[in-house]
Amino acid sequence: MQKRISTLPFHDTPEQAQKLDAVIEGLKGHDGAVMPALHEDQEI
């Protein structure tokens, strides 16, 4: 059973989605890219 951290709904904006897509695209194919992607995502 997965524990729920928050009950607040999250709705991203089109601008945030576009920035996240750019981050993912820029790191695609690099080894160990998950953590850098998550760090950059926190800034968006």
SELO-368283 format. One record per atom (N, C-alpha, C, O): x, y, z; residue in three letters. Coordinates in pm, whole numbers. Layout:
       c1       c2       c3   res
        X        Y        Z   Ala
...
END
This chain:
       c1       c2       c3   res
       85     -118        0   Met
        0        0        0   Met
       89      125        0   Met
      178      139       84   Met
       65      212      -93   Gln
      145      333     -104   Gln
       90      440      -10   Gln
      -31      464       -6   Gln
      180      502       64   Lys
      140      607      157   Lys
      127      739       81   Lys
      215      775        3   Lys
       20      809      105   Arg
       -2      937       40   Arg
       63     1049      121   Arg
       38     1061      241   Arg
      144     1129       57   Ile
      215     1236      125   Ile
      129     1361      138   Ile
      134     1430      239   Ile
       49     1389       36   Ser
      -30     1511       36   Ser
     -166     1484      -26   Ser
     -181     1398     -113   Ser
     -264     1558       20   Thr
     -397     1548      -39   Thr
     -425     1664     -133   Thr
     -532     1671     -194   Thr
     -328     1757     -145   Leu
     -346     1872     -232   Leu
     -327     1831     -378   Leu
     -227     1768     -411   Leu
     -420     1867     -464   Pro
     -402     1835     -605   Pro
     -295     1925     -667   Pro
     -280     2041     -628   Pro
     -222     1871     -763   Phe
     -121     1948     -833   Phe
     -162     1961     -978   Phe
     -191     1862    -1045   Phe
     -165     2084    -1027   His
     -197     2110    -1167   His
      -86     2197    -1224   His
      -71     2314    -1186   His
       -9     2139    -1314   Asp
       99     2217    -1374   Asp
       44     2309    -1483   Asp
      -64     2285    -1538   Asp
      120     2412    -1512   Thr
       82     2504    -1619   Thr
      147     2456    -1749   Thr
      243     2380    -1744   Thr
       97     2500    -1862   Pro
      161     2463    -1989   Pro
      308     2507    -1994   Pro
      391     2439    -2053   Pro
      339     2622    -1932   Glu
      477     2670    -1930   Glu
      567     2574    -1849   Glu
      679     2544    -1891   Glu
      517     2527    -1736   Gln
      594     2433    -1654   Gln
      615     2301    -1728   Gln
      724     2244    -1725   Gln
      512     2254    -1795   Ala
      523     2129    -1871   Ala
      626     2144    -1983   Ala
      703     2052    -2008   Ala
      626     2258    -2049   Gln
      721     2283    -2157   Gln
      865     2285    -2104   Gln
      955     2229    -2166   Gln
      886     2351    -1989   Lys
     1019     2356    -1929   Lys
     1066     2217    -1887   Lys
     1182     2181    -1908   Lys
      977     2139    -1828   Leu
     1012     2003    -1786   Leu
     1046     1917    -1906   Leu
     1142     1840    -1902   Leu
      968     1929    -2013   Asp
      999     1854    -2135   Asp
     1137     1889    -2190   Asp
     1209     1802    -2238   Asp
     1173     2017    -2182   Ala
     1305     2061    -2229   Ala
     1416     2002    -2143   Ala
     1520     1962    -2194   Ala
     1394     1997    -2012   Val
     1494     1938    -1921   Val
     1512     1790    -1953   Val
     1625     1741    -1964   Val
     1401     1720    -1968   Ile
     1408     1577    -1998   Ile
     1476     1553    -2132   Ile
     1560     1463    -2144   Ile
     1441     1630    -2231   Glu
     1501     1615    -2364   Glu
     1652     1641    -2358   Glu
     1729     1572    -2425   Glu
     1693     1740    -2280   Gly
     1834     1773    -2270   Gly
     1918     1667    -2200   Gly
     2037     1654    -2226   Gly
     1854     1590    -2113   Leu
     1927     1488    -2038   Leu
     1907     1348    -2093   Leu
     1969     1253    -2045   Leu
     1823     1333    -2193   Lys
     1794     1203    -2251   Lys
     1921     1137    -2302   Lys
     2002     1199    -2372   Lys
     1938     1010    -2267   Gly
     2052      934    -2316   Gly
     2175      942    -2228   Gly
     2273      872    -2254   Gly
     2174     1026    -2126   His
     2289     1038    -2035   His
     2273      940    -1920   His
     2164      925    -1864   His
     2380      873    -1884   Asp
     2377      784    -1768   Asp
     2362      867    -1641   Asp
     2424      972    -1627   Asp
     2279      820    -1550   Gly
     2260      888    -1422   Gly
     2186     1019    -1433   Gly
     2210     1110    -1353   Gly
     2097     1033    -1529   Ala
     2028     1160    -1552   Ala
     1905     1181    -1464   Ala
     1848     1290    -1463   Ala
     1865     1080    -1390   Val
     1742     1094    -1310   Val
     1756     1200    -1202   Val
     1670     1288    -1190   Val
     1863     1194    -1124   Met
     1879     1291    -1016   Met
     1896     1434    -1068   Met
     1831     1524    -1015   Met
     1980     1458    -1170   Pro
     1987     1594    -1223   Pro
     1851     1644    -1275   Pro
     1819     1762    -1259   Pro
     1774     1556    -1336   Ala
     1641     1595    -1386   Ala
     1550     1633    -1270   Ala
     1476     1731    -1278   Ala
     1555     1556    -1162   Leu
     1472     1588    -1046   Leu
     1514     1719     -981   Leu
     1429     1797     -937   Leu
     1644     1745     -975   His
     1692     1870     -916   His
     1645     1989    -1001   His
     1600     2090     -947   His
     1657     1977    -1132   Glu
     1613     2087    -1219   Glu
     1462     2104    -1212   Glu
     1411     2216    -1218   Glu
     1390     1993    -1198   Asp
     1245     1998    -1190   Asp
     1199     2074    -1066   Asp
     1096     2142    -1070   Asp
     1272     2064     -957   Gln
     1234     2135     -836   Gln
     1240     2286     -856   Gln
     1169     2361     -788   Gln
     1323     2332     -947   Glu
     1337     2475     -972   Glu
     1228     2530    -1063   Glu
     1209     2652    -1072   Glu
     1158     2442    -1131   Ile
     1054     2485    -1226   Ile
      928     2525    -1151   Ile
      829     2564    -1212   Ile
END
